Amino acid sequence: EHWKALAQTLASDTAGSEHAGTLVYLSIPPSVYKSTAALVNKYLRPASGWLRVIFEKPFGEDLDSAKDLAAGLSAELAEEEIYR
């Protein structure tokens, strides 16, 4: 519900203007990266323009967990949209 409200706020704030893109900076635990990426994709992806999502480090606890996180994110976001 909060994501939907945020999407509506962003839409109203940019209404009538040329929308270049959306930047989302997340300082959240890695355990919620995948679910948050799905919500960003569902609610915050702009109809036009670019999307960039920055995930604050740490990005996993080891190589295997980092690969797992990367795979989960790539299911929702394109590689060029993800900044780690």
Long-range contacts (C-beta under 8 A, 24 or more apart in sequence): 3-39, 3-42, 3-43, 3-44, 4-43, 6-43, 6-44, 7-43, 7-44, 10-44, 19-46, 19-47, 19-48, 19-49, 20-49, 20-50, 21-46, 21-49, 21-50, 21-51, 21-52, 22-46, 22-49, 22-50, 22-51, 22-52, 23-52, 23-54, 24-51, 24-52, 24-53, 24-54, 25-54, 25-56, 26-53, 26-54, 26-55, 26-56, 27-56, 28-55, 28-56, 30-58, 30-59, 30-60, 30-61, 30-65, 30-69, 33-69, 33-72, 33-73, 34-69, 34-72, 34-73, 34-75, 34-76, 37-72, 37-73, 37-75, 37-76, 37-77, 38-75, 38-76, 40-76, 40-77, 41-76, 41-77, 50-81, 51-77, 51-81, 52-81, 52-83, 53-77, 53-81, 53-82, 53-83, 54-83, 55-82, 55-83, 55-84, 57-84, 59-84
